[in-house]
Amino acid sequence: MISKLSAPAAAEFDVYADADKHAAYDYSLAIKNRGRPPKSWRWEIYTAGKSKPVRQSDFFETMSEATRTGKAALAGLRANRAA
């Protein structure tokens, strides 16, 4: 005999309630190997839902240099948008 299990009643929660307010600040940083040696690394900042970067850097020799400057650029962009 198979009995029906009822799920507990879920609280009302609207996932998209503040989506527009937060979407403008939803950025991500990507470090890409796109160039030719010796400077082949660059950072790119993307916003949610977009396939093209909103900002990108010149080329760096190492991934760590690109990461360090990319994190600083991302922090600056978020600070400017929040103000």
N, CA and C atoms as an extended XYZ file, in Angstrom:
249
Properties=species:S:1:pos:R:3:atomname:S:1:resname:S:1:resid:I:1 pbc="F F F"
N         0.844       -1.167        0.000 N   MET     1
C         0.000        0.000        0.000 CA  MET     1
C         0.895        1.238        0.000 C   MET     1
N         0.601        2.145       -0.894 N   ILE     2
C         1.367        3.384       -1.008 CA  ILE     2
C         0.558        4.491       -0.364 C   ILE     2
N         1.199        5.176        0.558 N   SER     3
C         0.514        6.285        1.210 CA  SER     3
C         1.063        7.601        0.686 C   SER     3
N         0.224        8.582        0.669 N   LYS     4
C         0.636        9.908        0.206 CA  LYS     4
C         1.258       10.659        1.373 C   LYS     4
N         2.418       11.202        1.118 N   LEU     5
C         3.081       12.038        2.114 CA  LEU     5
C         2.846       13.482        1.735 C   LEU     5
N         2.388       14.221        2.664 N   SER     6
C         2.164       15.634        2.363 CA  SER     6
C         3.358       16.443        2.860 C   SER     6
N         3.783       17.350        2.019 N   ALA     7
C         4.904       18.215        2.380 CA  ALA     7
C         4.413       19.275        3.344 C   ALA     7
N         5.272       19.693        4.265 N   PRO     8
C         4.867       20.768        5.169 CA  PRO     8
C         4.621       22.042        4.373 C   PRO     8
N         3.721       22.835        4.845 N   ALA     9
C         3.394       24.080        4.160 CA  ALA     9
C         4.610       24.997        4.153 C   ALA     9
N         4.980       25.446        2.982 N   ALA    10
C         6.143       26.333        2.846 CA  ALA    10
C         5.723       27.771        3.104 C   ALA    10
N         6.588       28.507        3.716 N   ALA    11
C         6.327       29.925        3.964 CA  ALA    11
C         6.346       30.665        2.633 C   ALA    11
N         5.552       31.683        2.526 N   GLU    12
C         5.526       32.494        1.318 CA  GLU    12
C         6.858       33.222        1.184 C   GLU    12
N         7.500       33.082        0.032 N   PHE    13
C         8.792       33.726       -0.187 CA  PHE    13
C         8.892       34.098       -1.652 C   PHE    13
N         9.057       35.367       -1.935 N   ASP    14
C         9.162       35.842       -3.305 CA  ASP    14
C        10.635       36.049       -3.640 C   ASP    14
N        11.161       35.173       -4.461 N   VAL    15
C        12.577       35.218       -4.827 CA  VAL    15
C        12.896       36.486       -5.609 C   VAL    15
N        11.968       36.962       -6.389 N   TYR    16
C        12.234       38.082       -7.285 CA  TYR    16
C        11.805       39.437       -6.722 C   TYR    16
N        11.482       39.502       -5.459 N   ALA    17
C        10.974       40.738       -4.877 CA  ALA    17
C        11.941       41.910       -5.050 C   ALA    17
N        13.201       41.708       -4.762 N   ASP    18
C        14.188       42.787       -4.860 CA  ASP    18
C        15.208       42.532       -5.957 C   ASP    18
N        14.855       41.763       -6.954 N   ALA    19
C        15.807       41.377       -7.991 CA  ALA    19
C        16.321       42.581       -8.762 C   ALA    19
N        15.440       43.520       -9.106 N   ASP    20
C        15.885       44.689       -9.869 CA  ASP    20
C        16.848       45.550       -9.078 C   ASP    20
N        16.605       45.670       -7.792 N   LYS    21
C        17.474       46.489       -6.942 CA  LYS    21
C        18.881       45.899       -6.859 C   LYS    21
N        18.981       44.581       -6.776 N   HIS    22
C        20.281       43.938       -6.620 CA  HIS    22
C        20.948       43.589       -7.950 C   HIS    22
N        20.197       43.504       -9.018 N   ALA    23
C        20.755       43.111      -10.306 CA  ALA    23
C        21.804       44.095      -10.801 C   ALA    23
N        21.635       45.370      -10.483 N   ALA    24
C        22.583       46.376      -10.951 CA  ALA    24
C        23.960       46.203      -10.310 C   ALA    24
N        24.036       45.509       -9.208 N   TYR    25
C        25.312       45.356       -8.503 CA  TYR    25
C        25.837       43.930       -8.562 C   TYR    25
N        25.268       43.097       -9.395 N   ASP    26
C        25.663       41.695       -9.472 CA  ASP    26
C        26.760       41.538      -10.525 C   ASP    26
N        28.004       41.666      -10.086 N   TYR    27
C        29.148       41.572      -10.987 CA  TYR    27
C        29.989       40.356      -10.634 C   TYR    27
N        30.715       39.852      -11.634 N   SER    28
C        31.648       38.763      -11.379 CA  SER    28
C        32.955       39.044      -12.120 C   SER    28
N        34.023       38.529      -11.563 N   LEU    29
C        35.360       38.721      -12.117 CA  LEU    29
C        35.826       37.421      -12.752 C   LEU    29
N        36.373       37.514      -13.940 N   ALA    30
C        36.931       36.341      -14.622 CA  ALA    30
C        38.352       36.679      -15.051 C   ALA    30
N        39.252       35.736      -14.831 N   ILE    31
C        40.636       35.886      -15.275 CA  ILE    31
C        40.805       34.982      -16.488 C   ILE    31
N        41.228       35.548      -17.608 N   LYS    32
C        41.283       34.811      -18.868 CA  LYS    32
C        42.698       34.813      -19.439 C   LYS    32
N        43.044       33.724      -20.084 N   ASN    33
C        44.306       33.593      -20.812 CA  ASN    33
C        43.971       33.799      -22.279 C   ASN    33
N        44.041       35.049      -22.747 N   ARG    34
C        43.558       35.385      -24.085 CA  ARG    34
C        44.627       35.936      -25.028 C   ARG    34
N        45.814       36.179      -24.533 N   GLY    35
C        46.821       36.815      -25.372 CA  GLY    35
C        47.954       35.879      -25.736 C   GLY    35
N        48.979       36.471      -26.275 N   ARG    36
C        50.179       35.718      -26.619 CA  ARG    36
C        51.253       36.034      -25.597 C   ARG    36
N        52.073       35.045      -25.261 N   PRO    37
C        53.157       35.281      -24.311 CA  PRO    37
C        54.060       36.406      -24.799 C   PRO    37
N        54.651       37.169      -23.934 N   PRO    38
C        54.764       36.974      -22.501 CA  PRO    38
C        53.594       37.556      -21.711 C   PRO    38
N        52.766       38.398      -22.329 N   LYS    39
C        51.636       38.986      -21.605 CA  LYS    39
C        50.346       38.393      -22.167 C   LYS    39
N        49.837       37.368      -21.499 N   SER    40
C        48.672       36.682      -22.046 CA  SER    40
C        47.453       36.694      -21.129 C   SER    40
N        47.586       37.250      -19.921 N   TRP    41
C        46.485       37.218      -18.951 CA  TRP    41
C        45.774       38.560      -18.871 C   TRP    41
N        44.456       38.497      -18.734 N   ARG    42
C        43.663       39.704      -18.535 CA  ARG    42
C        42.484       39.399      -17.633 C   ARG    42
N        41.944       40.435      -17.003 N   TRP    43
C        40.720       40.262      -16.218 CA  TRP    43
C        39.572       40.870      -16.984 C   TRP    43
N        38.382       40.304      -16.742 N   GLU    44
C        37.150       40.802      -17.343 CA  GLU    44
C        36.069       40.801      -16.276 C   GLU    44
N        35.278       41.860      -16.224 N   ILE    45
C        34.176       41.964      -15.268 CA  ILE    45
C        32.870       41.839      -16.041 C   ILE    45
N        32.051       40.907      -15.604 N   TYR    46
C        30.762       40.644      -16.231 CA  TYR    46
C        29.639       41.021      -15.271 C   TYR    46
N        28.500       41.380      -15.822 N   THR    47
C        27.299       41.593      -15.029 CA  THR    47
C        26.336       40.440      -15.319 C   THR    47
N        25.467       40.161      -14.380 N   ALA    48
C        24.569       39.017      -14.491 CA  ALA    48
C        23.718       39.108      -15.757 C   ALA    48
N        23.665       38.017      -16.485 N   GLY    49
C        22.825       37.930      -17.665 CA  GLY    49
C        23.437       38.478      -18.939 C   GLY    49
N        24.657       38.957      -18.889 N   LYS    50
C        25.304       39.520      -20.075 CA  LYS    50
C        26.488       38.658      -20.487 C   LYS    50
N        26.677       38.480      -21.779 N   SER    51
C        27.781       37.646      -22.248 CA  SER    51
C        29.039       38.455      -22.556 C   SER    51
N        28.893       39.756      -22.722 N   LYS    52
C        30.056       40.606      -22.981 CA  LYS    52
C        30.487       41.277      -21.688 C   LYS    52
N        31.802       41.419      -21.494 N   PRO    53
C        32.276       42.067      -20.264 CA  PRO    53
C        31.939       43.554      -20.257 C   PRO    53
N        31.666       44.070      -19.059 N   VAL    54
C        31.422       45.505      -18.926 CA  VAL    54
C        32.732       46.259      -18.801 C   VAL    54
N        33.767       45.582      -18.333 N   ARG    55
C        35.120       46.148      -18.262 CA  ARG    55
C        36.124       45.030      -18.487 C   ARG    55
N        37.262       45.399      -19.068 N   GLN    56
C        38.357       44.442      -19.220 CA  GLN    56
C        39.679       45.191      -19.189 C   GLN    56
N        40.717       44.459      -18.860 N   SER    57
C        42.027       45.075      -18.669 CA  SER    57
C        42.912       44.917      -19.891 C   SER    57
N        44.077       45.543      -19.787 N   ASP    58
C        45.157       45.248      -20.715 CA  ASP    58
C        45.739       43.904      -20.287 C   ASP    58
N        46.766       43.459      -20.952 N   PHE    59
C        47.344       42.149      -20.663 CA  PHE    59
C        48.429       42.212      -19.592 C   PHE    59
N        48.542       41.130      -18.814 N   PHE    60
C        49.526       40.994      -17.748 CA  PHE    60
C        50.380       39.761      -18.001 C   PHE    60
N        51.574       39.756      -17.417 N   GLU    61
C        52.473       38.613      -17.571 CA  GLU    61
C        52.023       37.397      -16.777 C   GLU    61
N        51.439       37.632      -15.587 N   THR    62
C        51.069       36.501      -14.740 CA  THR    62
C        49.584       36.564      -14.368 C   THR    62
N        49.063       35.408      -14.049 N   MET    63
C        47.678       35.304      -13.622 CA  MET    63
C        47.461       36.031      -12.304 C   MET    63
N        48.454       35.978      -11.419 N   SER    64
C        48.306       36.628      -10.114 CA  SER    64
C        48.238       38.147      -10.241 C   SER    64
N        48.984       38.724      -11.171 N   GLU    65
C        48.900       40.172      -11.406 CA  GLU    65
C        47.509       40.551      -11.907 C   GLU    65
N        46.994       39.777      -12.840 N   ALA    66
C        45.664       40.038      -13.386 CA  ALA    66
C        44.600       39.890      -12.303 C   ALA    66
N        44.734       38.889      -11.451 N   THR    67
C        43.770       38.661      -10.372 CA  THR    67
C        43.791       39.810       -9.371 C   THR    67
N        44.974       40.226       -8.978 N   ARG    68
C        45.113       41.298       -7.989 CA  ARG    68
C        44.492       42.601       -8.498 C   ARG    68
N        44.820       42.994       -9.713 N   THR    69
C        44.279       44.243      -10.245 CA  THR    69
C        42.795       44.110      -10.592 C   THR    69
N        42.371       42.920      -10.994 N   GLY    70
C        40.960       42.686      -11.285 CA  GLY    70
C        40.095       42.799      -10.048 C   GLY    70
N        40.580       42.271       -8.925 N   LYS    71
C        39.833       42.381       -7.665 CA  LYS    71
C        39.710       43.839       -7.239 C   LYS    71
N        40.762       44.614       -7.425 N   ALA    72
C        40.713       46.032       -7.086 CA  ALA    72
C        39.724       46.772       -7.996 C   ALA    72
N        39.727       46.447       -9.279 N   ALA    73
C        38.796       47.081      -10.215 CA  ALA    73
C        37.354       46.710       -9.889 C   ALA    73
N        37.115       45.464       -9.519 N   LEU    74
C        35.770       45.016       -9.161 CA  LEU    74
C        35.280       45.720       -7.891 C   LEU    74
N        36.142       45.853       -6.918 N   ALA    75
C        35.780       46.556       -5.686 CA  ALA    75
C        35.464       48.020       -5.982 C   ALA    75
N        36.249       48.656       -6.832 N   GLY    76
C        35.998       50.043       -7.209 CA  GLY    76
C        34.698       50.205       -7.957 C   GLY    76
N        34.397       49.285       -8.860 N   LEU    77
C        33.158       49.346       -9.624 CA  LEU    77
C        31.952       49.187       -8.714 C   LEU    77
N        32.019       48.234       -7.791 N   ARG    78
C        30.917       48.034       -6.837 CA  ARG    78
C        30.738       49.254       -5.938 C   ARG    78
N        31.834       49.857       -5.503 N   ALA    79
C        31.760       51.033       -4.634 CA  ALA    79
C        31.129       52.210       -5.381 C   ALA    79
N        31.519       52.394       -6.641 N   ASN    80
C        30.957       53.497       -7.445 CA  ASN    80
C        29.477       53.298       -7.703 C   ASN    80
N        29.056       52.077       -7.956 N   ARG    81
C        27.645       51.790       -8.239 CA  ARG    81
C        26.775       51.897       -6.995 C   ARG    81
N        27.353       51.574       -5.834 N   ALA    82
C        26.579       51.600       -4.592 CA  ALA    82
C        26.370       53.040       -4.101 C   ALA    82
N        27.270       53.935       -4.473 N   ALA    83
C        27.193       55.334       -3.987 CA  ALA    83
C        26.155       56.129       -4.712 C   ALA    83
